[in-house]
């Protein structure tokens, strides 16, 4: 198997791990407060990344620490809002809503930095809103959990836009470690006030370790390796499969049953994501790939 084909297979596996992460977190955060779960998860992930490459600690400079900390706080808030959404609604719907960042990213890039938004992005945004309507609108209201999912997507998009602006010239591994450390601090700030509660049983520990080791540390390594061998747009299209895996796995394990309107809305949203990420002749287009994991 050549490197390009192996990269495709590896990225598909990463998308599947991210999908599994949504599903295994759902029951775990019902038994452990979500701030405590996230604090444990990201502490372990950060320690693993430092242990794998201890010399990264010597690569921290003032610019890396400041920029990484700001980006990490945004990313931490994205994880928190995503987990609140997961606690209040289903894994599949949370996955669909989080995936909106793919469409929101180029729009934010236009609003903040005046990057040109093409026709296909505008069409995709309309499609995404239609899909979101199918999923989220019940009667004349939108559920609170779905609102948190939308906020999460906006925060992920803001993180990607900021990372694209600030990462040039910095050590990528060091910047990632700083961001993960900042996410960890955000989570501990939420976990400490009411007293930290460790994972109460083996099942929750398994969820913590899976998301920390596989969905965060290993997922990052694989994505970084694969992105050096595939064009960015192709990487983004493959990673969009995360949304599909989340829905399929949640149904397969009996965690939820998807309604017809959720399936229709999800299909429209996935089509919108693929439309945004489909390879373009415009090489200056901002490619919204989330560099860490879900």
N, C-alpha and C positions, 0 to 999 in steps of 0.2 A: 504494500500500500504506500503510495507516494505521500509526501508531506501535505500537499494541498487536500487530498482526499481524507487523510487522517485528521487534518484541521477541521474539516466539515463534520466528520463523525464526532470529534471531541466537543465541538461547539454544540452539536445537537444533544450530547450527553449533559453539557452544562445547562442548557435550556430545560432539560428534563429534571435535573437536580433542583433548579429554581422552582419548577412546578411542584415537585415533591415538598420543597421547603414550605410553601404556602399551606399544603395539606397537613404536614406534621405539626406545624405551629398552631393550627386552629384548635385542636384539643389541648395542646400544651399550655396555651395562655388562658385556658379555662381553669387550670389547676395552679398556675403560678402567675402572679401579677406581671403584666406585659413589660413594664419597665425593668423588673427584676430579671425576666427572661432575656431581654435584649442586653442588659448590662453583663450578664453571664456570658452570653453568646459572643459579644464583641470584645470582651476582655480576653477570652480564649483565642479568638481569631487574631487579635493584635499580638498576643504573646507568641503564637505560632509563627507569624510572619517575621517577627524579630529574631526568633530562634533559628529559623531557616536561613536568614541572612543577617547575622549580628552586626556586620560592618555597616549596615544601613544607618546605625546610630551616629556614625561619623559623617554622614552625608547631610545631616540636618543643618541648614543655615537659616538666617533670619527670614529671608523671603519664603523659603519652603515652609517654615513653621507658621508664619502669619497667614499665608495663602491657604495652606493645608488646613489650618484650624478653622478659618472662615468657611471653607468648602465643607469641612467635616461637620460643622454645626448645622449647616443646611441639610447635609445628607442625614445627619442624626435625626433631625426633625422629620425628614421624609420617612425614615424607618419607623419612627414613633407613630406618625399619622397613618402609615400603612398598617401597622399592627393594631391600632385602634379600629380601623376599618375592618380588619380581619376578625376582630373580636365581636363586632356589631353586625356583620353581614357574612356572606358565604365566601369560601376560598376562591371559587370561580369568578364571582362578581368583583372581588378585590383584585384579582389578577387582571380582569378586563379593564377596570378603572385605572389601575397603576400603569397599564400599557398605553394610556392616553399621553404619557410623557413623550412618546415618539412623535405625536402630532403637535404637542404644545411647544416642544423644544425650538423648532424653526420659527414659530410665531414669537416666542420670547426673544429669540435672537434678533428678529426684526424690530420688536418694540424697544429693546435695550441698545442694540448696536447698529440698527438700521440695515441688517443683512437682508438682501432681497428675498422675498417669499414668492416662489413660482406658482403657476396656476395649479399644479398638481397638489401642492401643499394646501392651497385654499380649498380645493375639492375634497381633499382628505379630511380637513378640519370639519367641513360640513357633514361628510359621511360619519365621522367620529361622533359628532353631536347627535346625529340621527340614531346611531347605534346606542349611544349613551341613553337616549330617550327610551328606547325599547327596554333597556336593562333597568334603569334607575327610577323611572317615573311610575308611580303607583297611584292611580286616581289623579289627584291634583297636588301631590306632594312628592318630595324625594326623601328617602330615608336618611337619617343622620349618618349611619355608617357609610353610605355611598358618598355623602358630602366629604367625609374624611378621606375617602379614596381619591376624590378629585383633587383635594388639597395636596395629597401625597404626590400625585402626578405632576402638579405645578412645581412642587419643591424639587422633585427629581429633575425636571426640565431646567429649573434654575441652576441646579448643581452642574448639569452638563454644560450649560452655556458658560458658567463661571470657569469650569475646568478647561473648556476649550480656549478661553481667553487668557488664563493664568498658567497653564501647565508648560508652555513653551520654555525651553532652556532649563527646566528643573529636572532633578533626578526623579523619574517616574515611580520607582519603588519607594523612595523616601517620602514622596508626596502622598502616596497611598497609605503608608504606615501612619503618617501624621493624621490623615483624614480618619482612618479607623480609630486611632487613639481619641480624636475629638468626638467621634460618634459614641465611643465608650464613656467619655466624660458626660455627655448629654444624657445618656441612659442612666448613669449612676446618680446624676442630679435628680432624676425622677424617681429612682429606686430608694434612695436613702431616707427621705423625710418620714415615710410611714414604716420604716424598718425593713431592711432587706430580707427577703424570704428565698432561700435556696431552692433549687428544683426538689419537689417533694417526693418523687419516686423515680424508678428506673425509666419509665416511659418518657417523662419530661426531660430527664438527663439525655436520653437518646435523641430527643428533638433538639436540645441545645447543642449537643456535639455534632449532630448531622449538619445543622445550619452553620455552625462555627467552622467546622473542618471542611465539609464538602461544598456547601453553598457559598462560603465566603473565601476561605484560604485557597483550597484547591480550585474552586471556580475561577478565582482571579488569576492563578498561575496559568490555567489552561487557556483562558481568554486572551491573556497577554501573549502567550506563545502562538496561538492561532491567528491573532490579528497581524502578526508579522509575516504571515504566509497567505493571507486572503485580503482582497480589497474591502474597505470599511463597509460599503453598502451591502455586500454579500454577508458579512458578519452580522450586521444588524437584522437582515432578513431572517437568518437562521435563528437568532436569539429571540425573534418575535414568537417563535414556537413555544416559548415559556408560557404564554397565555393559553395556548391550546393544551399543553401538558397539564397545567393546573386544573382546567375544567375536566379533562378526561380522567385524570387520576382521582379527583374528588368524587366523581360519579362512580368510578370503578371500585373504590373502597367503600362505597355506600354512605359517604359523608354527606352527600346532597343529591338532589334530583333537579336537573335543569328544566325550567319551563320553556315552552316554545319561544316566547318572546325574548328570553335570555339567550337562547341559542341563536335566534335571528340577529339580535343586537350585537352579540359577541362576534358573529361572522362578519357583520358590517364593520365593526371596529378593527378586526384583524385585517380586513381588506384595506381599510384606511391606513393602517400601519405599514402594510406592504407597499402601498402606493407611495407613501412618503420615502421609504427606504429603497425603492427600486433604483438600480444604478442609473445615474444621470450623467449627461455630458458636462454638466456644470461642476467642475472639480472644486470650486470654492464653496459649494453648499455645505452648511453645517450638518454633519452627520450625527444624529442623536443616539449614540451608543452609550448606555449606562456602563461605566468602567468598573464598577464593583458589582455587587450582587444583591438579590432580593431574598 
